[in-house]
């Protein structure tokens, strides 16, 4: 059975295989494609709606428990490539 995680964008529960893990490295958001990077991770659907909602609501900052702001450029570039 696949573990269940909550998307920080839409707040719905989904299997881990349908979500993408995001971690903060030196105050920069990085997509963890293999879900194996060390540290705290936030899970989000790989859709523009969920990613945008998570960025707008500052959900990554809360989920990753970082103080201050995060560089979201890598997430925004990922959204542009998908869109």
N, C-alpha and C positions, 0 to 999 in steps of 0.2 A: 504494500500500500504506500502510495506517494505521500510524503509529509504535506501538511496544509499550512499556508502562510497567508497573511493579510496584505493586500495591495495598499500602499500608502497613498495612492492616488484616488481610488474609488472606494476604499475601505471594505471591499468584499473579500471573502475568503476564497482561495483558489489553491489548486495543487501547485507544488513548488515547480513542477516542470513547465507550467504555463506562465510563470513569472520570471523577471530578470532581477538579479541581485545588484544593488548599487552600494558601493563603499566610498568612504572619504579618505583620500590620501593627501596629506599636506593641504587640507582645506579645499581640495578639488574633488568633485564627484567623478567617480570612475565606474563604468559598467563592468561588472564581474561576470563575464560570459560563462566561465566554468564553475562559478559559485564556490571558489576555493581560496580566495584571497583572505588573509588574516584580518581580524577585527570585526567590528559590528557592521551588520549589513541591513539594508532596507530593501524590501521586495516590492516590485511594481510591474503591472502589465506592460508589455512592450507595445503600447498603443499611444498615439499622440494625445488622446484625451486624458489618459491616466497620468502620463508623464507631465503634461501641462498643468493638470490639476495639482499634482504633487509639488511642482515648482511654485505655483501661484500661492498655495496654502503653506509653503515653507515646511512641508511634511518631512523632507529629507533631513533638515536641521534637527527637528524633534526626534525622529526615529533613530538617527545616528548619534544623538546626544552630543552634539558639538556646540561650542559657544561661538558666537559671531556668525558671519555669513560664509557661504560656500561658493566656490567658483563653479558655475553650472554650464560652462562653455561646452564641455564634452557631451553633456546630455542634449543641449540645444543642437549641436552638430549632428548627433545621432538622429534626432527628430527630423532634421532637414534632409538627411540621406534617406530616411524611410518615407517621407512625405513627398 
